[in-house]
Amino acid sequence: MKTKQLIVLMAASALLLAGCKGANEKRGDSYLEEGRYQNAINSYLTAKEKGKMSDEFYDNFTLALAKRAEMESKKDPQSDLIHGLFEQALQNIGKVQNVETAAQIGEALSAVGLNQASAEGADLGTIIDGFAKIDSSISLLTRLGGDVSKVKAFRTQAENVYVSKALPEALEEDDPVVKEYNLLAIELIAPNNADLKAAHNKSRIVTRPYFLIFGENIPNKSPLVDKWGYIMAFPSISISATSLTGELQFWASTGNNTELDPSKIKLVSTTGEEVFAKMVGKGWCEAEVIVGKKGQEKIEKKQKPFTGKGKLMNEFQCSVNVMFNYANGFVPDYVEYKDEFGVGRKYLGQ
């Protein structure tokens, strides 16, 4: 019986010690309350090093990191120190438990994000990093069941600030493909912004005949396009209330030689409805052929006609005339082609 009582007492003592604050953590709390955030961080780090931490430790330590980052962002939104503070906060944010403290952390990190997104001359990486802070705050509050409305308002404000600066610059570009990539870079940050959506729809109408392929003259390369294995263009296209017809060309970047199957080409509406293509007439695919007299042979790229299916070689082109029929009210959004080697989409704009 005495042994059992001793075990219970030891367990209770361990819990009591775990909940108590050591001198360094108490000092950190005082610095945090006074707004001396760097001093607070230093004290918390010492407490952590010595292993004397209470149940509130990670709440207050993460808050100090967030507040210190907010203070730094007001002086220099592109400071390297901000990234380090955010990385530390991110490592500890999963251990935050108090909803009220989480809200303070969220608001502080959101303020950092807003300052970075609004900074004059900020590069795309800094801006993306800023929005990551806001999104981390939304995730934290969602996990704890807190009110995310204020943090979401920060994000909307940051998006509007960013788009108001970036969109006019993107639209000044004369090259339609470069303009499209500029808009895609903005879409990484603010995919639901109404002004951006309107500009993107206009741009996509203009770029229907173009392959969107990265080149050295393309700034702010966007992973939204880079991931597609098949790149498409409509040199000619006609859209009516119930049909879409045109010449659809493919350029492959999958690294594979594959079979182009026109029956896999589908048209998707703005509401997610799908219809599949019908091939009209013959198509063609490029291939390397040997030409010239014996002893003077050379390899040239030629268009080889096909019916049914064609051979699509890596970094070669194919062309097929397609027709899509659909019900009235179907609004075409994009054409998609997908096989075991990759997927491609061509957004059409409205």
C-alpha positions as CSV (number, residue, x, y, z in Angstrom):
1,M,0.0,0.0,0.0
2,K,2.8,2.4,0.9
3,T,4.5,1.7,-2.5
4,K,1.3,2.7,-4.3
5,Q,1.0,5.9,-2.3
6,L,4.6,6.8,-3.1
7,I,4.0,6.3,-6.8
8,V,0.9,8.5,-6.7
9,L,2.8,11.2,-4.8
10,M,5.7,11.1,-7.3
11,A,3.3,11.4,-10.3
12,A,1.5,14.3,-8.6
13,S,4.8,16.0,-7.9
14,A,5.9,15.6,-11.6
15,L,2.7,17.2,-12.8
16,L,3.1,20.0,-10.3
17,L,6.7,20.7,-11.5
18,A,5.6,20.5,-15.1
19,G,3.0,23.2,-14.5
20,C,5.3,25.5,-12.5
21,K,7.3,28.4,-14.1
22,G,11.0,28.8,-13.5
23,A,12.7,32.1,-13.0
24,N,13.7,32.4,-16.7
25,E,10.2,31.8,-18.0
26,K,8.7,34.3,-15.4
27,R,11.3,36.8,-16.6
28,G,10.3,36.1,-20.2
29,D,6.6,36.7,-19.3
30,S,7.5,40.1,-17.7
31,Y,9.5,41.2,-20.8
32,L,6.6,40.0,-23.1
33,E,4.1,42.1,-21.1
34,E,6.4,45.1,-21.3
35,G,6.8,44.8,-25.1
36,R,10.5,43.9,-24.9
37,Y,10.2,41.0,-27.2
38,Q,13.8,40.1,-27.9
39,N,14.5,40.0,-24.2
40,A,11.5,37.8,-23.8
41,I,12.7,35.4,-26.5
42,N,16.2,35.2,-24.9
43,S,14.7,34.3,-21.5
44,Y,12.4,31.7,-23.0
45,L,15.2,30.1,-24.9
46,T,17.2,29.9,-21.6
47,A,14.2,28.3,-19.9
48,K,13.8,25.8,-22.7
49,E,17.5,24.9,-22.6
50,K,17.3,24.2,-18.9
51,G,14.1,22.2,-19.3
52,K,12.0,24.3,-16.9
53,M,8.8,25.1,-18.8
54,S,5.2,25.4,-17.8
55,D,2.1,24.5,-19.7
56,E,1.9,28.1,-21.0
57,F,5.5,28.2,-22.3
58,Y,4.8,27.6,-26.0
59,D,1.9,30.0,-26.1
60,N,4.0,32.9,-24.8
61,F,7.2,32.0,-26.5
62,T,5.5,31.8,-29.9
63,L,3.7,35.1,-29.2
64,A,7.0,36.7,-28.4
65,L,8.5,35.5,-31.7
66,A,5.4,36.8,-33.6
67,K,5.5,40.2,-31.9
68,R,9.2,40.5,-32.5
69,A,8.7,39.7,-36.2
70,E,5.9,42.3,-36.4
71,M,8.1,44.9,-34.8
72,E,10.9,44.2,-37.3
73,S,8.6,44.2,-40.3
74,K,7.5,47.8,-39.5
75,K,11.2,48.9,-39.8
76,D,12.2,46.6,-42.7
77,P,9.7,44.3,-44.3
78,Q,12.4,42.5,-46.2
79,S,14.7,41.9,-43.2
80,D,16.3,38.4,-43.0
81,L,15.6,38.4,-39.3
82,I,11.8,38.1,-40.0
83,H,12.3,34.8,-41.8
84,G,14.2,33.4,-38.9
85,L,11.7,34.5,-36.4
86,F,8.8,33.1,-38.5
87,E,10.6,29.7,-38.9
88,Q,11.0,29.5,-35.1
89,A,7.3,30.4,-34.6
90,L,6.3,27.8,-37.2
91,Q,8.3,25.1,-35.3
92,N,6.3,25.9,-32.1
93,I,3.0,27.0,-33.4
94,G,1.6,23.5,-33.3
95,K,2.0,23.4,-29.5
96,V,0.0,26.6,-28.9
97,Q,-3.2,25.8,-26.9
98,N,-4.8,29.0,-25.7
99,V,-7.3,30.5,-28.1
100,E,-6.8,34.1,-27.0
101,T,-3.1,33.8,-27.3
102,A,-3.5,32.2,-30.7
103,A,-5.5,35.1,-31.8
104,Q,-2.8,37.5,-30.8
105,I,-0.2,35.4,-32.6
106,G,-2.4,35.3,-35.7
107,E,-2.9,39.0,-35.7
108,A,0.9,39.7,-35.2
109,L,1.9,37.3,-38.0
110,S,-0.8,38.7,-40.3
111,A,0.5,42.2,-39.7
112,V,3.9,40.9,-40.7
113,G,2.4,39.4,-43.9
114,L,0.6,42.6,-44.7
115,N,3.7,44.7,-44.2
116,Q,5.7,42.4,-46.5
117,A,3.0,42.3,-49.2
118,S,2.7,46.1,-49.1
119,A,6.5,46.7,-49.2
120,E,7.7,48.8,-52.1
121,G,9.9,46.8,-54.4
122,A,9.4,43.5,-52.6
123,D,10.2,40.5,-54.7
124,L,7.8,37.6,-55.3
125,G,9.5,35.4,-52.7
126,T,9.1,38.0,-50.0
127,I,5.5,38.5,-50.9
128,I,4.7,34.7,-50.9
129,D,6.5,34.4,-47.6
130,G,4.3,37.2,-46.2
131,F,1.1,35.5,-47.2
132,A,2.4,32.2,-45.8
133,K,2.4,33.9,-42.4
134,I,-1.2,34.9,-42.7
135,D,-2.2,31.4,-43.9
136,S,-0.3,29.8,-40.9
137,S,-2.3,32.1,-38.6
138,I,-5.6,31.0,-40.2
139,S,-4.6,27.3,-39.8
140,L,-3.7,27.9,-36.1
141,L,-7.0,29.5,-35.2
142,T,-9.0,27.0,-37.2
143,R,-7.3,24.2,-35.3
144,L,-8.1,25.8,-31.9
145,G,-11.6,26.8,-32.9
146,G,-10.9,30.5,-32.7
147,D,-12.4,33.4,-34.6
148,V,-10.5,33.6,-37.9
149,S,-12.5,36.6,-39.3
150,K,-9.9,39.2,-38.3
151,V,-7.0,37.3,-39.8
152,K,-8.9,36.6,-43.0
153,A,-9.6,40.3,-43.2
154,F,-5.9,40.9,-43.0
155,R,-5.4,38.5,-45.9
156,T,-8.1,40.3,-48.0
157,Q,-6.5,43.6,-47.3
158,A,-3.0,42.3,-48.2
159,E,-4.4,40.8,-51.4
160,N,-6.0,44.0,-52.4
161,V,-2.8,46.0,-51.7
162,Y,-0.7,43.5,-53.6
163,V,-3.0,43.3,-56.6
164,S,-3.5,47.1,-56.8
165,K,0.3,47.4,-57.3
166,A,1.1,44.3,-59.3
167,L,-1.8,44.2,-61.7
168,P,-1.2,47.5,-63.5
169,E,2.5,46.5,-64.0
170,A,1.5,43.2,-65.4
171,L,-1.0,44.7,-67.9
172,E,1.6,47.1,-69.2
173,E,3.5,44.2,-70.9
174,D,3.0,44.1,-74.7
175,D,4.0,40.4,-75.2
176,P,0.8,38.4,-74.6
177,V,2.7,35.3,-73.3
178,V,4.8,37.3,-70.8
179,K,1.6,39.2,-69.7
180,E,0.0,35.8,-69.0
181,Y,2.9,34.7,-66.8
182,N,2.8,38.0,-64.9
183,L,-0.9,37.4,-64.2
184,L,-0.2,33.8,-63.2
185,A,2.4,35.0,-60.7
186,I,-0.3,37.3,-59.1
187,E,-2.7,34.4,-59.1
188,L,-0.4,32.5,-56.8
189,I,-1.1,35.2,-54.2
190,A,-4.7,36.2,-54.8
191,P,-6.5,33.6,-56.9
192,N,-9.9,34.9,-56.0
193,N,-9.4,38.6,-56.6
194,A,-12.2,39.8,-58.9
195,D,-10.0,42.4,-60.8
196,L,-7.3,39.7,-61.4
197,K,-9.9,37.2,-62.6
198,A,-11.3,39.7,-65.1
199,A,-7.8,40.6,-66.4
200,H,-6.9,36.9,-66.7
201,N,-10.0,36.1,-68.7
202,K,-9.2,38.8,-71.2
203,S,-5.5,37.6,-71.4
204,R,-6.5,34.0,-72.0
205,I,-8.7,35.0,-74.9
206,V,-5.6,36.7,-76.5
207,T,-3.3,33.7,-75.7
208,R,-5.5,31.0,-77.2
209,P,-3.2,30.7,-80.2
210,Y,0.0,30.6,-78.2
211,F,1.9,27.8,-76.4
212,L,2.6,28.9,-72.9
213,I,6.2,27.7,-72.6
214,F,8.8,29.1,-70.2
215,G,11.7,31.0,-71.7
216,E,14.5,33.2,-70.4
217,N,12.3,36.3,-71.1
218,I,9.5,35.1,-68.8
219,P,9.7,36.7,-65.4
220,N,8.3,35.3,-62.1
221,K,8.0,31.8,-63.4
222,S,4.8,30.2,-62.1
223,P,4.4,26.6,-61.0
224,L,0.8,26.8,-62.1
225,V,1.9,26.2,-65.6
226,D,5.3,24.6,-65.2
227,K,3.7,21.4,-63.9
228,W,1.7,20.6,-67.0
229,G,3.2,17.8,-69.2
230,Y,1.3,18.8,-72.4
231,I,1.1,22.4,-73.6
232,M,-1.6,23.3,-76.0
233,A,-2.6,26.1,-78.3
234,F,-5.6,26.9,-80.5
235,P,-4.3,28.4,-83.8
236,S,-8.0,28.6,-84.8
237,I,-11.1,28.3,-82.6
238,S,-14.8,29.0,-82.9
239,I,-17.1,29.0,-79.9
240,S,-20.9,29.1,-80.1
241,A,-23.7,28.6,-77.5
242,T,-23.6,24.8,-78.1
243,S,-20.3,23.9,-79.7
244,L,-16.5,24.5,-79.8
245,T,-14.5,23.7,-82.9
246,G,-10.9,24.4,-83.9
247,E,-7.4,23.2,-84.5
248,L,-5.8,22.1,-81.3
249,Q,-2.0,21.8,-81.3
250,F,0.1,19.9,-78.7
251,W,3.7,20.4,-77.6
252,A,5.0,17.7,-75.2
253,S,7.4,18.3,-72.3
254,T,6.9,15.0,-70.5
255,G,10.2,13.4,-71.5
256,N,8.3,10.5,-73.1
257,N,7.4,9.5,-76.6
258,T,3.7,8.7,-76.3
259,E,0.5,8.2,-78.3
260,L,-1.8,11.1,-78.8
261,D,-5.4,9.8,-78.4
262,P,-7.9,12.5,-79.4
263,S,-10.7,10.7,-77.5
264,K,-9.0,11.7,-74.2
265,I,-9.3,15.4,-75.0
266,K,-12.0,16.9,-72.9
267,L,-13.6,20.4,-72.5
268,V,-14.5,21.5,-68.9
269,S,-17.0,24.2,-68.1
270,T,-16.8,26.9,-65.5
271,T,-19.0,24.8,-63.3
272,G,-17.1,21.5,-63.8
273,E,-19.2,19.9,-66.5
274,E,-17.2,17.8,-69.0
275,V,-17.6,16.8,-72.7
276,F,-15.2,14.8,-74.8
277,A,-13.8,15.7,-78.2
278,K,-14.6,14.3,-81.6
279,M,-11.8,14.3,-84.1
280,V,-12.7,15.9,-87.4
281,G,-10.7,14.7,-90.5
282,K,-7.0,13.9,-90.2
283,G,-4.4,15.2,-87.8
284,W,-0.6,15.4,-88.1
285,C,2.4,14.8,-85.8
286,E,5.9,15.9,-86.3
287,A,8.6,13.2,-86.7
288,E,12.3,13.1,-87.7
289,V,12.8,11.6,-91.2
290,I,15.8,10.9,-93.3
291,V,15.9,12.9,-96.6
292,G,18.4,13.4,-99.4
293,K,20.4,11.3,-101.8
294,K,22.5,8.4,-100.7
295,G,25.6,9.7,-99.1
296,Q,24.0,13.1,-98.6
297,E,21.3,12.1,-96.1
298,K,20.1,14.4,-93.4
299,I,17.5,14.4,-90.7
300,E,14.6,16.8,-91.0
301,K,11.4,17.4,-89.0
302,K,8.3,16.6,-91.0
303,Q,4.6,16.6,-90.4
304,K,3.2,13.0,-90.8
305,P,-0.6,12.8,-91.1
306,F,-2.6,10.3,-89.0
307,T,-6.2,9.2,-88.4
308,G,-7.3,7.8,-85.1
309,K,-4.1,8.2,-83.0
310,G,-0.8,9.9,-83.6
311,K,2.7,9.6,-82.3
312,L,3.6,12.5,-80.0
313,M,7.3,12.8,-79.5
314,N,9.0,14.7,-76.6
315,E,9.5,18.3,-77.6
316,F,7.6,17.7,-80.9
317,Q,4.2,18.9,-82.0
318,C,0.9,17.3,-83.0
319,S,-2.2,18.9,-84.4
320,V,-5.8,17.7,-84.4
321,N,-9.1,19.3,-85.5
322,V,-11.6,18.8,-82.7
323,M,-15.3,19.4,-82.1
324,F,-17.1,19.6,-78.8
325,N,-20.9,19.6,-78.5
326,Y,-22.6,20.6,-75.3
327,A,-25.9,21.9,-74.0
328,N,-27.0,25.6,-74.0
329,G,-25.6,27.3,-70.8
330,F,-22.3,25.3,-70.9
331,V,-19.6,27.9,-70.6
332,P,-16.1,26.6,-71.7
333,D,-13.3,27.1,-69.2
334,Y,-10.4,24.9,-70.3
335,V,-9.4,22.0,-72.5
336,E,-7.6,19.1,-70.7
337,Y,-5.6,16.2,-72.0
338,K,-4.4,13.5,-69.6
339,D,-2.6,10.2,-69.9
340,E,-0.2,8.1,-67.8
341,F,2.7,10.4,-68.6
342,G,1.3,13.8,-67.8
343,V,-1.6,16.3,-68.0
344,G,-2.1,19.5,-69.9
345,R,-4.7,22.3,-69.7
346,K,-5.5,25.2,-72.0
347,Y,-7.6,27.9,-70.3
348,L,-9.7,29.7,-72.8
349,G,-11.0,32.8,-71.0
350,Q,-14.5,34.2,-71.3
